[in-house]
Amino acid sequence: MKNVIGLINLHNSPEIEPLTNSRPLASTTFLGRYSFIDFALSNFTNSGIDRVGILLKDHSRSIIKHLGSDTTYLKNPKTGWQNIFINEYGLTNPKYNTDLNNIKENDWFLYDTDAEIVVISPVSFVARIDFNKIVKDHLKSKRKVSVVCRDTTHADTRFIDCDKVTIDVLGNVQKFENNYGSVKEACISLETYVFDAKYLKELLKKLPEISGLFTLKDLVHYISNYLDVVHAIKFDGYCRYFGSLKEYRDFSFELLDTSKFNSSLFVEGWDYYTTTHNSSPTSYGLNAEVTHSLLANGCQVDGKVTHSILARNVVVEEGATVIDSIIFTNTIIKKGVTVKNCIIDKHCVIKNKELVEGSVDKPLYIPQGEKI
């Protein structure tokens, strides 16, 4: 897409403790093979946006390791680029480590390119968004700022602490307010914003007069209240917000039901890219029994796996059982062990306890590298 630059916002991701204690949500394993940032980056790639900045808040090692080559997510690496943006001042002054200050610190992309539109997308919402349609709607509105939002009938149980958006008949935002879960039906902001590049430049110059502690969300609220009209763009496709450990587990398992959900997120011609690891194919032993599960490359299974997700190089030995669980890379489930309702992080070995079990409402999380 010509004259459009995409920014992936890693500043506003929720902390899903304890899963994100040692990594950001962006590089957290999802569906065994992907990380959350893959979906946001791939949406840009499939929409023809090949110039991408990644607004990094912290955990740089984890992000850089996952991204690998700078050209992994680019359709045309000769004309496109993928840069990590860091606010160095914010690293030593946490209150100033905001997405907006990060953009301001790296505003060269607004001056050294021909950008006319800037699209900013988070990683905490997993959706298949065609930004060609979003940008076209934004331009048609003749507004300087747009927000992508979605209607839901589950606002009382999902999208907690996201913005609720009140929209008038002309498609303009009347009000932003926090979703505390008090109502079932609401229009929820996906925290995906479209800015005219020229207007964004003007705002960044005015920012010191407004607030040095503003986040991007704060700025959009301020624009709507005091400066200009914010246009609302409705999105009606599959979308899930990952704000808790239970949501991570539930929404991961949801996608095992291919008849209901895969057609909304995974469709022919819309590829999701990720860093490759050249793992061997999954190996099934003579005693393997696998049902309703998703296994990544490199797994070795000779036990029973039911309704579970296994990341790369997981080993389930003969006589071991995995039920309703998510297991991260390079973890070993030894003979005679049953794992149920668990989320087990990388490099764990489960061998000395016959039953390791959480509950449906509160899955048991086992930290990286643990021996059980």
C-alpha positions, 0 to 999 in steps of 0.5 A: 500500500503506497504512502502508508506506514504501519506501527506495531504498538508493544507499549499498551499490551496487558500483563498476563501474569505470570505468563508475561513475567519474563517476556512481553505478550508480543513474543508469547507463544500462541497456538504452538507455532506463532507469537502474538506479534505475528498476527499484527505484522502479517495483517500489515504484510497481507495489506501491502504495508511493507514499511513497519516500525515496532514500538518497543517498550521493554524485553528487547532480547525476546522481541529481537530473537523472535523477529529474526531477519528484518525481512521475514514479514516483508513482501518486498524487502527491496523497497520495504523496511522493518525497524525497531523503535526504542525510546532510550530516555524512557528506558531509564525514566519509566513514566516517560516510556510511553508509546507516544514518546516513542513515536516522537523519539523516532519521528524520522519516519514522518520526515524521511519518507513519503508517508501520508497515512500512519496505521498503529496496531496493538498485539493484544487483539488477535484479528484478521484485518485488511487495512486496505479497507480500513485506510479507504474508509478513513480517507472517505471520511475526510477525518484526520484520525480514525479508530477501529472498533467492534460491536460485542455482546460479551462486554461484561466478560470480555474486553475488560478495561478496553475503551467503550466507544459511543458513535453518532449516526454520522460515524463519529466518536462522541465518547470514549470510556472504560469498559468495566464490564457493567453492560453486555452490549458495547462497541469496543475500541481495538486500539487500532488508529489511523492518522493523517501523517501531516496531522500526526506531525503537528500533534507531536510538535504540540505534545510538550504543551499538552502532556509529556506523560500522554499515551497514544490512547490519551491523545486520541481521547484528547483529540476527540474531546478538545481538538477534532472529530475522531472517525469510527471504523467498524470491524465485524470479523473474528476478534479476541482480546487477550487480557488474562491467563484464562482468556489466553487458555480459552481463546487458544482452545477455541481455535481448535474447533475448526468448524467455528473459528478457523474460517474467520481467522485462517483463510486461503490467501491470508498467510501468517508469517513467523520465524522458522526454526527448521524443526523436524516433523512431529514424530508419533510412536506406536503407542501415540493417541492424539485427538482434537489437538494441535502439535507443532513441528519437532514434537515426539509423542508416544503417549496420549494427548487430548484437546491440547496444544503442544509447541515445538519439540515437546516430548510426551513419553509412552504412558504419559497423558496430556489433557486440556493443556498448553505446553511450550517449547522443549518441555518433556512429560515423562512416563506415568505422568498425567497433566491436566488443565495446565499451561507449562512454560519452556524447558520444563521436565514433569517426571516426579509427580503422577498428577499435575492438575489445574482447573478449568477456571484457574489453569495451573501455570508452571514457570519456565525451566521448572522440574516437577 
